[in-house]
């Protein structure tokens, strides 16, 4: 199972963030992990490098889930594509003359 930064942080409803490792209240998760738990942070960064990412052909960002990214960030492209309607092929009329 791949771990990420959210697996080490508890976010309470009242807005407090608590580290699961050292049980301390923190403000910035990334900064806390770098200073206090650098080995965990190195592990997380190595796992993130190995994950498959795809490049969005519209904005150039590297994303994990391309379909969700396009749906959230580029809804106008989906709207334009749905408006385009393929023209129906016209039926040819055959003339039979003798």
Helices and strands as residue ranges (DSSP letters): G 5-7, E 9-11, E 17-19, E 25-26, H 29-36, H 38-50, E 54-55, E 62-63, H 66-73, H 75-83
